[in-house]
Amino acid sequence: MKNSVRNEAQKVGIGTIVVAIAVLVLFFFLSKSGVGSSGSAPADTGASTTQSSTGAPSPMPT
């Protein structure tokens, strides 16, 4: 009984690692192709990130 539980735990652990690696690879390829705009936007347009951070305090005084 103990060995079967251990085998199931190993299968779940290996499956979790495989899924995590697949998600990382998928995210890498999406960011490389430009589809993942959320990942490439801060790197490509640092000015827009600065504008949004300077735009955020302006509504507070208003």
N, C-alpha and C positions, 0 to 999 in steps of 0.2 A: 504493500500500500504506500509506503513512504517513497519508494523509488518511482512509482507512477506519478505521484504529486511533484516530485523533483523534476521528472521528465517534462511534465506539463509546464512547470515554472520556467524551465530552460527554453521550451518552445515559445512561450509568451515573451520571454526576454529577448530572444533572437528575433522574433517577429517585430517587437517594438523597435529594436535597433535598425532592422531593415526598413521599416516605415520611416523612421527619422532620417536615415540616409537618403531615402527616395525623396522626401520632402525637401531636404537641403539641395539635392541635385536639381530638382524641379525648380526651386526658387532661383538657383544659380543660373539656369538656362533662361528662365523668364526675365531675369534682370539683365542678362547679356543681350537678349533679343530686343529689349526695350518694352516688352509687354508689361513687365512689372514696374510701372511708372513710379509707384510709391518708393521703390528701392533706389531707382536711378534719379529721382527728382532732387533729393538733397545734394547729391554729388554733382549733378549737372548744373543746377540753378541755385547756387548758394545765395544769390542776391534775393531771390524770392523768399527764401527762408528768413533772411534778414528783414525783408519788408514785412513779412507776416509777424515777426517778433516786434518790430517797431509799430506795426498796425494794431497789435493787441493792446498796448497801453492807451492808445488814443480813445477807444470807446469808454475806458474807465473814467476819465474826467468828464466826459459827456454824460 
